[in-house]
Amino acid sequence: MNKKIKEFQEKLVVIETKADSTEKRLDFIERKNKKEITF
């Protein structure tokens, strides 16, 4: 049982990490778009 919980937590960490990097990428794209609009 505990092993399953541990595996699940590890999967969650991986998902959170991916979500975080996706958010940063979106942030970067948004900033880039704002710069293009400013010009």
N, C-alpha and C positions, 0 to 999 in steps of 0.2 A: 504493500500500500504506500509506504513512505517513498519507495523508489519511483512509483508512478507520479506522486506529487512533485518530487524533485525534477523528473523529466519534464513535467508540465511547466514548472517554473522556468526551467532552462529555455523551453520553447518561447515562453512569454518574453524573456529577456531578448531573444533573437528578434522577435517581432517588434519589440519596442525600439531596438537599435535600428532596424530597417525603417521604421516609421520616422525616427528622428532624422536619419540621413535624407529621407524623402522630403521631410519638412524643410530641411536646410537647402535642398536643391530647389524647392519651390520658392523659398525666400530669395535665393540667388536669382532665379528667373524673373521674379517680380521686380527686384531691384534693377535688373538689366532692362526690363521693359520700361520702367519709370525713367531711366536714363535716356532711353531712345525717344521717349515722348517729350522729354525736356528739351532736346535739341531742336 
